[in-house]
Amino acid sequence: MSFEIDTQKICEDLQSTDRRLKTNVLGDLRDQLQNAPENVTTEKIAEIFDQLYLHLLKSYDDRFESVRHHAVQAVNAFLNRLPPMDFHLMNVVSTLAERMGKAETVEPSEEIRLLYIAQLNLMVGQYAKMGNVGVFRECYPLVVKVLIKSIKDDYPVVQREGCSTIVNLARVAETQELRPFTESLVVPLYGMLNHKHAQARISAVEAIARLSLHMDASGDGMRRLFNEVSPLLMDTMPLVRREVGQMGILMLLELLDRYSYFERILPLVLCCLKDDSPEVLNHIYPQWLKCGELYFDENEAELTQQEISDLPAENYPQDVKRPTIGCRGLVQRSLRLLRLITRETSDWKDNVRLHSLKLLYQFVLHAEAAMTAKFFEIYGDLAHACIDPVAEVNAEAAKVADLMGRLLAYDAWIDHGFDGLERNARESYMRCFYHMFTASLGGTYDQLIKLAKLLRSTDYSHTLKPGFQLYILKLLETIMDKSQKVNAEEDELQELYESVYVSGVKVMALSYSLNSQGNEDVNRGQMLIERIVKLEDTTVAQIHERWFHLALKDVENLDANLDDNSEPVMLLDGLINMCLLRATYINDLMEKVKVVFEHCSDSAQVKIFSSLSMATLFWSKTMNVGHESSTNILKAFVSQIVEPYLTWKAGSNAEAMRSLAMATLCALAQGAEEEAVNVLPALAKHMPSLLEDRNVSTRHYAIKAVIYFREMSVEDLKPLAYATMQRMDDPSAGIRVLAALAVGKLKPKFSVDEKEAEHEKEVWAAFVTRGMDLLLLYHESPEKDMRAAVEVTLKVLTQSHPEIWEDRFKRALCMVQKKDQLNELYNKLTIKDEPKPEASTTSVTS
């Protein structure tokens, strides 16, 4: 089959001004070449091209876009069949440089510019395939101009094709020939790294990676390259991050001077090994293993000996595959990189801090014990990251600290860890140390007791920061865990538990004072104390009785004008609430309270007194001593703490303290009911004024406490009884009801002497008579609660004094308007049977 092309006619037609004619001619020429028989020789094709190339290349400058489009396609058809010749290459490249190698944009069509750069890419591929890429040597300046113009093009597809051309050229070019042009090519590629299209960024990274293999490693260009590419490790698109990792793999495998740049190359790969996207990890990990194999082969003698004794740690993290010896060796020779990584953990950008910590995790995983010597250098930075305000960042820092605790040589880092805690009593160092120490297998008795005493100090256990408090308690739990594995005598362990208890109870107390509602730290502290109780085979109460005084001693500096939010006051307040009042330390506690009442601010005094009033409710449960001892302690407590504030004094603070003193007395009457019988009568002289106090809360607590004044003579009880009866006219409805109920519960103790007893009964009968009159009056009240209380009290008084009841009823019946209502009450309360003899002494419970 013959293959003939009329070159003469084609040349004439291409000189025509008819766009359609030229387009058809070029299209037909392209089709003829593409469909040419296999037996047509390259010499024949070359002969035709020699006759047509001037007209074809001239058409690149045609004013019609369609003509230019078909001209490029026709030349492509020739290039696919032509042998590699410098003559053809120079002609085509020169024309491309004219159209696309100038500073200004000569070719206005984006599609044509894409065809130009695709044609250059085609020539690179064709010449490389034929083993004659060296012919590009002469036209590198022109090729580079075209490539730079394509990289800077506004059309993303043109940019990507330019990157693809650079990749193909770099694959086959000789380094010595291409090196002079790498700098001019790579700089415009940096501009593409911020392109809005992810695919453009990927193409740019791939091109930069290939060019890096030809760059001068001794210059500043390589350092700039890493600085420009590294930020893409935090790119939002996984495929971009994967391409950066692929760049690192390529350099580890093929860069001639890679040993000098391990410290800059490794982050590109290690970050991908901790990537959240599986498509990144699954692509990079197998190639990372190849890098390790290559390094092992190149350093086989050294690494083979290391591998024999390099066993994994006993507590190596579960579900984490240990890197190969070659991969570990790669990282272990690059420990200087640590400073660069940890410096970025304090960057102002959240994603930079997170990225640096993920990189640090991989670094620790590979370096293992080899980086123990670097621990002190990074301790501060990692500690700061542990309290990062971004939860994801501080969680990653905790993972790194945990891994370091597992893999670093314990005996080598523990002293540095303690030194950091002693010098920096901060939450940051505490968190970092906690994660490391908990994850490690080490911990001798001396270290545990040293740590427990450190946490017991005021710098730690007196902190008011909730996060700090939580990790102190967690570290105390770790001490308890490790204490079960150390060799120590029983008395040594008791000393350890004592320090743990004191530290824990102080943190609990402060935590309670800061937030008394649903406090997790308090619950954690309670569990810690229960562990000690179990190990000591005792009870919580006995533990408090044994060691609480030690915590109380640490409450210092109360002799100043402190407010209720100061640390000493909050600590004392929390200790009272958490551990209540017990015989072994009640005297010490009272001394502390008296100092507060003497020196601290009004708000602090009120805070402590309020806590004491709550604690006294549990007096009978916490005072594990005999009745006599408990009564003596109660007398001392009331006389020293409560009674001084029951008397009236001017001022708002005195009013608040008087109210709290009355509340405490009321609580004591309920919490220590048996002991109160012997203590309260001495305070009866204060009650009439307290019952008439202007403060409603004071009157409220006073009227509630009245019923606990028992075993008192008529003479002593009489003022209290009449003061109570007057409260039925109180402005507060609640107090009126309580007063009505209290009148019926007051029971005097009559004299043993019959004559004296007869007189006392007459006096008390007068009180009952007056009381019934008032009760009958208030029975007409519209308040339901008041009427109900009146009925309850009248029922009690009717049973003990039926004659007085009959008399007062008849008197009232003549005076009331609602006689039916009074008769109904009479029928309800009157005793039908014979009156029972009046009891001389009655015990009434509240």
C-alpha positions in Angstrom: 0.0 0.0 0.0 1.6 3.3 -1.1 1.8 6.3 1.2 1.9 9.6 -0.7 1.4 13.1 0.6 1.4 16.1 -1.8 3.7 18.4 0.1 3.6 21.1 -2.5 -0.2 21.4 -2.4 -0.2 21.4 1.4 2.4 24.2 1.5 0.3 26.3 -1.0 -2.9 25.7 1.0 -1.3 26.7 4.3 -0.3 30.0 2.7 -4.0 30.7 2.0 -6.1 33.1 4.0 -9.0 30.7 4.1 -9.3 29.4 7.7 -11.5 26.4 6.7 -9.1 25.3 4.0 -6.1 25.4 6.3 -8.0 23.6 9.0 -9.0 20.9 6.7 -5.6 20.5 5.2 -4.0 20.2 8.7 -6.7 17.8 9.9 -6.2 15.6 6.8 -2.5 15.5 7.3 -2.8 14.5 10.9 -5.2 11.7 10.0 -3.0 10.4 7.2 0.0 10.2 9.5 -2.0 8.5 12.3 -3.4 6.0 9.8 -0.1 5.5 7.9 0.8 1.8 7.2 3.3 0.2 9.4 5.7 -0.4 6.5 6.2 3.3 5.9 9.7 4.0 6.9 10.8 6.8 9.3 13.0 8.1 6.6 9.9 8.7 4.4 8.2 10.5 7.3 11.3 12.5 7.9 11.5 13.5 4.3 7.9 14.7 4.3 8.4 16.6 7.5 11.6 18.3 6.1 9.4 19.7 3.3 6.5 20.8 5.5 8.0 21.8 9.0 8.5 25.5 8.1 4.8 25.9 7.0 3.6 23.8 9.9 5.5 25.7 12.6 4.5 29.0 11.0 0.9 28.0 11.5 1.6 28.1 15.3 1.4 31.9 14.8 -1.8 31.8 12.7 -4.4 34.3 13.7 -7.1 31.6 13.8 -7.2 29.5 16.9 -8.5 26.4 15.1 -5.6 26.5 12.6 -3.1 26.7 15.5 -4.9 23.9 17.2 -4.7 21.6 14.1 -1.1 22.6 13.4 0.1 21.4 16.8 -1.8 18.2 16.4 -0.3 17.6 13.0 3.2 18.2 14.4 2.4 15.7 17.2 1.5 13.1 14.6 4.9 13.6 12.9 6.8 13.5 16.3 5.2 10.1 17.1 6.8 8.7 13.9 10.0 10.7 13.6 13.4 9.4 14.8 15.1 11.6 17.5 17.1 14.3 15.7 18.5 17.4 17.1 17.4 19.3 14.0 13.7 18.5 14.5 13.9 19.1 18.3 15.5 22.5 18.0 13.0 23.7 15.4 9.9 22.7 17.4 11.3 23.8 20.8 12.3 27.2 19.3 8.8 27.7 18.0 7.3 26.7 21.4 9.6 29.1 23.1 8.5 31.9 20.8 4.8 31.1 21.6 5.1 30.3 25.2 8.6 31.2 26.5 8.3 34.9 26.8 7.5 37.0 29.8 4.3 38.3 28.2 1.5 35.9 27.2 1.7 35.5 23.4 -0.8 32.7 23.0 -4.2 33.9 24.3 -5.9 30.5 24.1 -5.7 28.3 27.3 -6.4 25.2 25.2 -3.6 26.0 22.8 -1.2 26.6 25.6 -2.1 23.2 27.0 -1.4 21.7 23.6 2.0 23.4 23.5 3.1 22.1 26.9 1.7 18.7 26.1 3.7 18.7 22.9 6.9 19.4 24.9 6.0 16.6 27.3 5.5 14.3 24.3 9.0 15.1 23.0 10.5 14.4 26.4 8.9 11.0 26.4 9.8 10.2 22.9 13.4 11.2 23.1 13.9 9.5 26.5 12.3 6.3 25.1 14.9 6.3 22.3 17.8 6.8 24.6 18.7 10.1 23.2 17.6 12.5 25.9 21.0 14.0 25.8 20.0 16.0 22.7 17.9 18.1 25.0 21.2 19.5 26.4 21.4 22.2 23.8 17.8 23.4 24.2 17.5 23.3 28.0 17.4 27.1 28.3 14.4 27.2 25.9 12.7 24.2 27.5 13.0 25.8 30.9 11.5 29.0 29.8 8.5 27.1 28.4 8.1 25.1 31.6 8.3 28.2 33.9 5.7 29.9 31.8 3.4 26.8 32.1 3.9 26.7 35.9 2.8 30.3 36.2 -0.1 29.9 33.8 -3.6 30.9 35.1 -5.1 27.7 33.7 -4.7 24.9 36.3 -4.6 22.1 33.7 -1.7 23.9 32.0 0.1 24.1 35.3 -0.4 20.4 36.0 0.8 19.5 32.5 3.9 21.6 33.1 4.5 19.8 36.4 4.1 16.4 34.6 6.6 17.5 32.0 9.1 18.5 34.7 8.6 15.1 36.3 9.2 13.2 33.1 12.2 15.3 32.2 13.8 14.9 35.7 13.3 11.2 35.5 15.6 10.8 32.5 17.8 13.9 32.6 21.5 13.8 33.6 22.0 15.6 36.9 25.0 17.5 35.8 23.1 18.8 32.7 19.9 19.7 34.5 21.3 21.0 37.8 22.0 24.6 36.6 18.3 25.0 35.8 16.8 23.3 38.9 16.7 26.5 41.0 14.9 28.5 38.3 12.3 25.7 37.9 11.7 24.9 41.6 11.1 28.5 42.7 7.9 29.0 40.6 6.7 25.6 41.7 6.7 26.9 45.3 4.0 29.3 44.2 1.8 26.4 43.3 2.0 24.9 46.8 -0.8 27.2 47.9 -3.0 26.6 44.9 -6.7 26.3 45.7 -6.9 23.0 43.7 -5.6 20.0 45.5 -4.6 18.3 42.3 -2.4 21.3 41.4 -0.7 21.1 44.8 -0.1 17.4 44.3 1.4 17.9 40.9 3.7 20.7 42.3 5.0 18.5 45.1 5.7 15.6 42.7 7.7 17.9 40.4 9.6 19.4 43.3 10.4 15.9 44.6 11.9 14.9 41.3 13.9 18.1 40.9 15.3 17.7 44.4 17.2 14.7 43.2 19.2 17.0 40.9 19.7 20.0 43.1 22.9 21.1 44.7 22.6 19.7 48.2 25.4 22.0 49.5 23.5 25.2 48.8 20.6 27.0 50.5 18.2 25.8 47.8 17.6 22.4 49.5 16.9 24.0 52.9 14.4 26.3 51.3 12.8 23.4 49.6 12.0 21.7 53.0 10.7 24.9 54.5 8.3 25.4 51.6 7.0 21.8 51.4 6.7 21.0 55.1 3.5 23.0 55.7 1.6 20.8 53.3 1.9 18.0 55.9 -1.0 19.8 57.5 -3.0 20.1 54.3 -6.7 19.4 54.6 -6.6 17.0 51.6 -5.2 13.5 52.4 -3.8 13.0 48.9 -1.7 16.1 49.2 -0.2 14.9 52.5 0.4 11.5 50.9 2.3 13.2 48.1 4.5 15.0 50.6 5.2 11.6 52.3 6.0 10.1 48.9 8.5 12.9 48.3 10.2 11.9 51.6 10.3 8.3 50.5 11.8 9.2 47.1 14.5 11.3 48.8 15.3 8.5 51.3 15.7 6.0 48.5 17.3 8.0 45.7 18.8 11.3 47.0 22.6 10.9 46.7 23.3 13.1 49.7 20.4 11.8 51.8 22.5 11.0 54.9 23.1 14.8 55.3 19.4 15.5 55.1 17.9 12.7 57.2 16.8 15.2 59.8 14.8 17.2 57.3 13.5 14.3 55.2 12.2 12.1 58.1 9.4 14.4 59.2 7.9 14.2 55.7 7.5 10.5 56.2 6.9 10.1 59.9 4.0 12.5 59.9 2.3 10.3 57.3 2.7 7.2 59.6 0.5 9.0 62.2 -2.0 10.3 59.6 -5.7 10.0 60.4 -6.4 8.9 56.8 -5.9 5.2 56.0 -5.2 6.0 52.3 -2.1 8.0 53.5 -0.9 5.4 56.0 -1.5 2.4 53.8 0.4 4.0 50.9 3.4 5.3 52.8 4.0 2.5 55.4 5.1 -0.3 52.9 7.5 2.1 51.3 8.9 3.3 54.7 9.8 -0.4 55.3 11.8 -0.3 52.1 13.7 2.7 53.3 14.4 0.8 56.5 15.7 -2.2 54.5 17.9 0.1 52.4 19.4 1.7 55.5 19.9 -1.7 57.1 21.7 -3.0 54.0 24.0 0.1 54.0 24.7 -0.3 57.7 24.3 -4.0 58.2 27.4 -4.6 60.4 26.4 -2.1 63.0 22.7 -2.8 63.0 23.0 -6.6 63.1 24.8 -6.4 66.5 22.3 -3.9 67.8 19.4 -6.1 66.8 20.6 -9.1 68.9 20.2 -7.2 72.2 17.5 -4.8 71.1 14.4 -6.4 72.7 11.1 -4.6 73.0 10.1 -3.1 76.4 7.9 -5.2 78.7 5.1 -2.7 78.6 5.3 -1.9 74.9 2.0 -0.3 73.9 -0.6 -2.7 72.7 -1.9 -2.6 69.2 1.2 -0.8 68.1 3.6 -2.5 65.7 7.2 -2.1 66.5 9.2 -0.5 63.7 11.9 -2.6 62.0 15.5 -2.3 63.1 16.4 -0.4 59.9 13.5 2.2 60.4 14.5 2.7 64.0 18.1 3.1 63.0 17.2 5.8 60.5 15.5 7.9 63.2 18.0 7.2 66.0 20.8 8.8 64.0 18.7 12.0 63.7 18.1 13.0 67.3 19.0 16.6 66.7 15.6 16.9 65.0 13.9 16.8 68.4 14.6 20.5 69.1 13.0 21.5 65.8 9.9 19.4 66.5 9.3 20.5 70.1 9.8 24.1 69.2 6.7 23.9 67.1 4.6 22.4 70.0 4.2 26.0 71.2 3.2 27.5 67.8 0.3 29.9 67.7 -1.6 27.7 65.2 -3.6 24.7 66.5 -2.9 22.5 63.6 0.9 23.1 63.8 1.0 22.1 67.4 -1.0 19.0 66.7 1.1 18.1 63.8 4.3 18.5 65.7 3.1 16.2 68.5 2.0 13.5 66.1 5.5 13.8 64.6 7.0 13.6 68.0 5.0 10.4 68.8 6.5 8.7 65.7 9.9 9.9 66.6 9.7 8.5 70.1 8.2 5.2 68.8 11.3 4.8 66.5 14.0 6.3 68.7 12.9 4.4 71.8 15.6 4.4 74.6 18.1 6.1 72.4 16.4 9.4 72.9 16.5 9.2 76.8 19.4 11.6 76.8 17.3 14.2 75.1 14.4 14.0 77.6 15.4 17.0 79.7 15.6 19.1 76.6 12.0 18.5 75.6 10.5 18.0 79.1 9.3 21.6 79.3 7.9 21.8 75.9 6.0 18.6 76.2 4.7 19.6 79.6 3.4 22.8 78.2 1.6 20.9 75.4 -0.1 18.7 78.0 -2.2 21.7 79.2 -2.9 23.0 75.7 -6.4 24.7 75.6 -7.3 22.5 72.5 -8.5 19.1 73.7 -7.1 17.3 70.7 -3.7 18.8 71.1 -3.3 18.0 74.9 -4.7 14.5 74.3 -1.9 13.9 71.7 0.7 15.3 74.1 -0.6 12.8 76.7 -0.1 10.0 74.3 3.5 11.1 73.6 4.2 11.3 77.4 2.7 7.8 77.9 4.9 6.4 75.1 8.0 8.1 76.6 7.3 6.5 79.9 7.1 3.1 78.3 10.2 3.3 76.0 12.7 5.6 77.6 15.2 4.2 80.1 13.4 4.7 83.5 16.5 5.0 85.7 17.9 7.7 83.4 14.9 10.0 83.2 13.2 9.7 86.6 15.6 12.0 88.3 15.1 14.6 85.7 11.4 14.1 86.1 11.5 14.7 89.8 13.8 17.8 89.3 11.2 19.2 86.9 8.4 18.7 89.4 10.4 20.3 92.3 11.4 23.3 90.2 8.1 23.8 88.5 5.0 23.2 90.7 2.7 23.6 87.8 -0.1 21.6 86.3 1.8 21.2 83.0 4.8 19.4 84.6 2.4 17.4 86.8 0.4 16.1 83.8 3.5 15.2 81.8 5.1 13.4 84.7 1.9 11.6 85.6 1.5 10.1 82.1 5.2 9.0 82.0 5.4 7.7 85.5 2.1 5.8 85.3 3.0 4.1 82.0 6.5 3.1 83.2 7.3 -0.1 85.1 9.7 1.6 87.5 9.1 2.9 91.0 11.1 2.1 94.2 9.8 2.8 97.7 12.2 5.8 98.1 10.9 7.3 94.9 7.3 6.7 95.9 7.8 8.3 99.4 9.7 11.2 97.8 6.8 11.8 95.4 4.1 11.5 98.0 5.9 14.0 100.3 6.3 16.4 97.3 2.6 16.2 96.6 1.9 16.8 100.3 3.7 20.1 100.2 1.8 23.4 99.9 3.0 24.0 96.4 0.9 21.1 95.2 -1.8 19.9 97.5 -2.9 23.5 98.3 -3.6 24.4 94.6 -7.0 25.9 93.7 -6.8 24.8 90.0 -9.3 22.0 89.3 -7.2 20.4 86.6 -4.2 20.4 88.8 -6.2 18.9 91.7 -7.4 16.1 89.4 -3.9 15.0 88.3 -2.6 15.2 91.9 -5.3 12.7 92.8 -4.5 10.6 89.8 -0.8 10.5 90.7 -1.7 9.5 94.2 -3.6 6.6 92.7 -0.6 5.6 90.7 1.5 5.7 93.9 -1.0 3.4 95.6 -0.8 1.0 92.5 3.0 0.9 92.5 3.2 0.6 96.3 1.8 -3.0 96.0 4.9 -3.9 93.9 7.7 -2.5 96.0 9.7 -4.2 98.8 9.0 -2.2 102.0 8.4 -2.8 105.7 5.0 -2.3 107.1 5.9 0.8 109.0 7.4 2.2 105.8 4.2 1.6 103.9 2.2 3.2 106.7 4.4 6.3 106.3 3.7 6.3 102.6 -0.1 5.9 103.1 0.0 8.7 105.6 1.5 11.1 103.1 -1.0 9.9 100.4 -3.9 10.4 102.8 -2.8 13.9 103.9 -2.2 15.0 100.3 -5.5 13.4 99.1 -7.7 14.8 101.9 -6.3 18.4 101.4 -7.0 18.3 97.7 -10.5 16.9 98.3 -11.2 19.6 100.8 -10.2 22.4 98.5 -12.0 20.8 95.6 -15.1 20.6 97.8 -14.9 24.2 98.7 -14.5 25.2 95.1 -17.5 23.2 94.0 -19.6 21.3 96.5 -22.2 20.1 93.9 -21.4 16.9 92.1 -17.6 17.1 92.4 -15.8 14.3 90.6 -12.5 15.0 92.4 -14.1 14.5 95.8 -15.5 11.1 94.7 -12.0 10.1 93.4 -10.5 11.2 96.7 -13.0 9.2 98.6 -12.1 6.1 96.6 -8.4 6.8 97.3 -9.1 6.9 101.1 -11.1 3.7 100.8 -8.2 2.0 99.2 -6.0 3.0 102.1 -8.7 1.8 104.6 -8.8 -1.6 102.9 -5.0 -2.0 102.9 -4.8 -0.9 106.6 -7.7 -3.1 107.5 -9.5 -0.3 109.4 -12.5 2.1 108.8 -12.7 5.5 107.3 -13.6 7.0 110.7 -10.5 5.5 112.3 -8.3 6.7 109.4 -9.6 10.3 109.9 -9.1 10.0 113.7 -5.5 8.8 113.1 -4.2 11.2 110.5 -6.6 14.1 110.0 -4.7 16.2 112.6 -1.7 16.1 110.2 -3.7 17.7 107.4 -5.1 20.3 109.9 -1.5 21.3 110.8 -0.9 22.3 107.2 -3.7 25.0 107.5 -1.5 28.0 108.0 -1.5 31.8 107.8 -5.0 32.1 109.2 -3.9 35.1 111.4 -4.5 37.6 108.6 -7.4 39.4 107.1 -8.3 36.7 104.7 -11.6 36.5 102.7 -13.7 33.4 102.1 -12.0 32.7 98.8 -8.5 32.5 100.2 -6.7 29.2 100.1 -6.3 28.7 103.9 -9.9 29.5 104.6 -11.2 27.2 101.8 -8.9 24.4 103.0 -10.2 24.6 106.5 -13.8 24.9 105.3 -13.3 21.8 103.1 -11.6 19.8 105.8 -14.6 20.4 108.2 -17.1 19.4 105.5 -15.3 16.3 104.4 -14.1 14.9 107.7 -16.6 16.4 110.2 -15.9 16.7 113.9 -14.0 14.0 115.8 -12.7 13.7 119.3 -9.0 13.2 118.4 -8.7 16.5 116.7 -11.6 18.6 117.9 -9.3 20.8 120.2 -6.9 21.5 117.4 -9.8 22.4 115.1 -11.3 24.7 117.6 -8.0 26.6 117.9 -8.0 27.1 114.1 -11.6 28.3 114.1 -10.9 30.8 116.9 -8.0 32.2 114.9 -10.3 32.6 111.9 -13.0 34.3 114.1 -10.4 36.7 115.5 -8.4 37.7 112.4 -10.2 36.8 109.1 -12.7 38.8 107.2 -16.5 38.7 107.9 -17.1 36.5 104.8 -14.5 34.0 106.0 -16.0 33.8 109.5 -19.4 33.2 108.1 -18.1 30.5 105.8 -16.4 28.5 108.6 -19.3 28.9 111.0 -21.7 27.7 108.3 -19.6 24.6 107.8 -19.4 23.9 111.5 -23.2 24.1 111.9 -23.5 21.4 109.2 -20.8 19.2 110.7 -22.4 19.3 114.2 -25.5 17.5 112.8 -23.4 14.4 112.7 -22.0 14.8 116.2 -23.4 11.6 117.7 -22.1 9.6 114.7 -18.6 11.0 114.6 -17.8 11.3 118.3 -16.7 7.8 119.0 -16.2 8.3 122.8 -18.3 7.7 125.9 -21.3 9.7 126.8 -19.5 11.6 129.5 -16.5 12.5 127.3 -18.7 13.5 124.5 -20.7 15.8 126.8 -17.5 17.4 128.1 -16.3 18.0 124.6 -19.7 19.5 123.6 -19.6 21.8 126.6 -16.1 23.0 125.6 -17.2 23.4 122.0 -20.3 25.4 122.8 -18.6 27.6 125.4 -15.6 28.5 123.2 -17.2 28.6 119.7 -20.9 29.1 119.9 -21.9 31.0 123.1 -19.6 34.0 122.5 -21.7 34.9 119.5 -25.2 34.3 121.0 -25.2 37.7 122.7 -26.4 40.7 120.8 -23.8 43.0 119.1 -24.3 45.8 116.6 -23.3 45.3 112.9 -24.3 43.2 110.0 -21.5 40.7 110.5 -22.4 40.3 114.2 -26.0 39.6 113.1 -24.9 37.0 110.6 -22.6 35.3 113.2 -25.4 35.3 115.8 -27.7 33.7 113.3 -25.0 31.0 112.5 -24.3 30.5 116.2 -28.0 29.8 116.7 -28.0 27.5 113.7 -25.1 25.6 115.1 -26.8 25.3 118.5 -29.9 24.0 116.8 -27.9 21.5 114.8 -26.1 20.4 118.0 -29.4 19.9 119.8 -30.4 17.5 117.0 -27.0 15.8 116.3 -26.1 15.4 120.0 -29.5 15.0 121.5 -28.5 13.1 124.6 -25.5 15.3 125.4 -27.5 18.5 124.7 -29.8 17.8 127.7 -26.8 18.6 130.0 -25.5 21.5 127.9 -28.4 23.5 126.7 -29.9 24.6 130.0 -26.9 26.8 130.7 -27.7 28.7 127.5 -31.4 29.3 128.3 -30.6 32.9 129.5 -29.8 33.8 125.9 -32.9 32.4 124.3 -35.5 35.1 125.0 -33.5 37.7 123.3 -32.7 35.3 120.4 -36.4 34.5 120.0 -37.0 38.2 119.6 -34.1 38.9 117.3 -34.7 41.1 114.3 -33.2 38.5 111.9 -35.8 36.0 110.8 -33.3 33.2 110.4 -32.1 33.7 113.9 -35.6 33.5 115.3 -36.3 30.5 113.1 -33.4 28.5 114.4 -34.1 29.6 118.0 -37.7 28.4 117.9 -36.6 25.1 116.5 -34.0 24.7 119.3 -36.5 25.5 122.1 -38.0 22.1 122.2 -34.6 20.6 123.1 -34.3 22.5 126.3 -35.3 19.7 128.7 -34.8 18.7 132.3 -35.2 22.3 133.3 -37.0 23.7 136.4 -40.1 25.7 136.0 -38.2 28.8 137.2 -35.6 28.4 134.4 -38.0 27.3 131.7 -40.7 30.0 132.4 -38.9 32.9 130.6 -38.2 30.6 127.6 -41.8 29.4 127.6 -43.4 32.8 127.5 -40.9 34.0 124.9 -41.8 31.0 122.8 -45.5 31.7 123.2 -45.0 35.3 122.0 -43.6 34.0 118.8 -47.1 32.9 117.8 -47.5 36.6 116.8 -44.3 36.6 114.7 -44.3 38.3 111.3 -43.1 35.1 109.7 -45.8 32.5 109.1 -43.3 29.6 109.4 -42.1 30.8 112.8 -45.7 31.2 114.0 -46.4 27.6 113.1 -43.2 26.4 114.8 -44.1 28.4 117.9 -47.5 26.9 118.1 -46.1 23.4 118.0 -43.3 24.2 120.5 -45.7 25.4 123.2 -47.1 21.9 123.5 -43.6 20.3 123.7 -42.2 22.3 126.6 -42.1 20.1 129.7 -40.6 21.3 132.9 -38.9 19.1 135.6 -40.8 19.6 138.8 -39.1 19.7 142.2 -38.9 16.5 144.3 -40.2 18.5 147.3 -44.0 18.2 147.3 -44.7 21.7 148.6 -42.3 23.3 146.1 -43.7 21.0 143.4 -47.2 22.2 144.1 -46.2 25.8 143.7 -44.3 25.0 140.5 -47.4 23.3 139.0 -49.5 26.3 139.8 -47.0 28.5 138.0 -46.9 26.1 135.0 -50.7 25.9 135.0 -50.8 29.7 134.6 -48.6 29.3 131.5 -50.8 26.6 130.1 -53.9 28.7 130.7 -52.4 31.6 128.9 -51.2 29.3 126.1 -54.6 27.8 125.6 -56.2 31.2 125.3 -53.8 32.2 122.6 -54.1 28.9 120.8 -57.9 29.2 120.8 -57.5 32.7 119.4 -55.2 31.5 116.6 -57.5 28.6 115.8 -59.7 31.2 114.1 -56.7 32.1 111.8 -57.3 31.7 108.0 -53.9 29.9 107.7 -54.4 26.2 107.4 -51.0 25.3 108.7 -51.5 27.5 111.8 -54.9 25.9 112.6 -53.4 22.4 112.2 -50.5 23.2 114.5 -52.9 24.7 117.1 -54.9 21.5 117.0 -51.8 19.3 117.5 -50.7 21.4 120.5 -54.1 21.7 122.1 -54.5 17.9 121.9 -51.2 17.6 123.9 -52.2 20.2 126.5 -55.8 18.8 126.8 -54.4 15.4 127.8 -52.1 16.9 130.5 -54.5 19.6 131.7 -58.2 18.6 131.1 -59.6 20.9 133.8 -57.9 24.0 132.3 -59.1 23.0 128.9 -62.7 22.8 130.1 -62.5 26.2 131.7 -60.7 27.9 128.7 -63.2 26.3 126.3 -66.2 27.7 128.1 -64.6 31.2 128.3 -63.8 31.1 124.6 -67.3 29.9 123.6 -68.8 33.0 125.0 -66.5 35.2 122.9 -66.1 33.6 119.5 -68.4 34.1 116.6 -67.9 30.7 115.0 -69.2 28.6 117.8 -69.9 25.6 115.6 -66.2 25.5 114.7 -65.1 25.7 118.3 -67.6 23.0 119.3 -66.3 20.8 116.6 -62.8 21.3 118.0 -64.0 20.5 121.5 -65.6 17.3 120.5 -62.4 16.3 118.7 -60.1 17.0 121.6 -62.1 16.3 124.8 -61.2 13.1 126.6 -64.2 10.9 127.1 -62.6 8.6 129.6 -61.6 9.4 133.1 -58.8 12.0 133.1 -55.4 10.5 133.4 -53.2 11.7 136.2 -50.7 14.4 135.1 -47.2 13.1 134.7 -44.6 14.9 136.6 -42.0 14.5 133.9 -42.5 13.9 130.2 -40.0 13.2 127.5 -41.1 14.6 124.2 -39.2 14.0 121.0 -39.3 16.5 118.3 
